């Protein structure tokens, strides 16, 4: 097995961290403690592509409880506080990702709050969407459209959105596009 220090490129940033630091960095990218621990244990990664492939496989192999734990690390669309705290970096990323909701009209924010409440009552978890680049109106439209899904389908859709968020955050952590 190669020494972590022998690997170059952006993945080196994660490879060089101690075990606890790596888990914490990964937890900021995705709020599932099991995912963070499993991905950290699979280091070293040769490059970002390998990290993303392996991290995605680990995500898809997790169960619904792990996905729900990750969802709790996000604030509701239009809000700033998550049910589960995963650190300042995660909070900062969430705020940036949801910036499209920041300047929304009061009526749109009210409609988002109501749609979020109805969604949570129906599915038992918050609405997860990769909000980067989306306006509040776009997110509201997606929320309303997905509210018609059956619970099993919606959980899988939300898990897919969570992976898109995680992938973007991993790239941000590693400073790659």
N, C-alpha and C positions, 0 to 999 in steps of 0.2 A: 504494500500500500504506500503511495507516495506521501511525503511529508506535506502538510497543508501549505507550507511556505513555498513549495516548489510550483504551485499552481498559480497562473497569472490571470490577468483580466479582471473584469468586474466581480465575478463569483468569488474571487479571493477575499473580498470584504467579508463575506459570510463565513468562508472557510477559516479565516484567521481568528474568529471569535471563540471564546471559551464556550463550553456546552450551555451554561445558563444564559450567557449573553446571546448566543445564537437562538435559543428558544424564545427569549424576550423579543429579539428583533423580528423573528418570524411571527410571534403572537401579535405584534403591532400590524403585521400585514394581513393576518387572518386570526380572528378571535377564538379559534378552536385549539384548546390546549393539546389535544391528542395530535392534531395535524402538525402543530409547531414542534412538538417533541419528536414525532416520527421523521419529519423532514430534517430537523437538526441532526438526528442520529445517522442519517444517510450521507452526511458530508464525508469527504470533500466532493465538490462538484467541479468538473473540468471547465465548464463554461455556463453562461446564463441559459442557453438553450437546454442543456441537460438538467439544470436546476428546475426550469419551468416544466419540462416533461415529467420529471420525477414528482415534483410538488403537485402537479395536476393529477397524476395517477393516485397519489396518496389521498388527495381530496375526494376523488371519485369513489375510492374504496371505503371511505368513512361512512358511518351510519347517520340516520336522521338526527339523533341526539347531538352528534358532533357538529352537524350543520346548524342546528338550532342554537347551539352555544356560540358559534361564529356570528350568527345573525344578531344575538344580544349585544355584541360588541359595537353595533352601529346605532347611531341616533335615528329616530324616525325622520323621514324626509321632511325638511322644513324645521327640524329641531336641532339642538346642539348636544344634548346629553344622551349617552347610551345607557342601557340597563346594566351592562357589564363593562367595567373600566379595563382598558388594555394599554393605557399609557398616553403620554403627551403626543408622541408621534402619530399614533392612530387617530387621536382627537383632531390634530392638525390636518391630517389627510382627509378625514371625513368632512371637515369644514370646507376645505378646498374643493372636494368632489361635489359637494352640495351647493356650491356658490351660485348655481343657477336659480336656487330657491331664495337666495338672500334678498334680491331686489324685486321679488314678485309682489303683485298687488295684494292688499289685505284680503280681498275676496278669494284670491287663488290660495293664499295660505290657509284661510279658513276652510276652503273646500278640501285642501290636502289633509288638514287635521281631521276633518270628518271622515274622509275616505280612508285614512290610516286607521281610525277607530273601527270602522266597519270591516276593513280587511282583517285586522287583528281578531275581531270577534269571530269572523268566519274561519280563519286559518290557524289561529293560536300562536302566531308569530308576526313580527313586524314585516312590512313590505321591504324587500331588498331589490334594489335596482342599481346597476352601474350608472351612477348619476353624472359622471364626468362628461361635460359638454352638453348636458341636457338642461333645458329651461324648466321652471316649475310647472308650466303648462304641459310640457311633454311628459314629465314625470307623473303628473295627475292623470293624463290620458292613459299612460301605461298601467298605472295603479287600477284605474277603473276597468280597463280591458282585462287585466289578469284576475280581477275579482270574480270573473265568470268561470275560471278554471275549477276543476275538481281539486280537492285537497292534495292528493298524491301528485298530480301533474304540477300544481303550483309549487309544492315543495321542491320538486326537481328543477323547475324554472328558476326559483329563488336560489337554489344551490348553484346553478349555472351562472347566475348574476354574481353570486358571492365569489365564484372562481375568477370571473372577469375583474372584479375589484381587487382580489388577492394578486392576480398577475400584474396589474398596474402598480400596485404597491410594492411588490417585489422589485419591479424595474425601477421605481423611484428610490427604493432603499439602495439599490446597486448603481444608481445614477446612469441608467441606460434607457434608451427609447424603445 
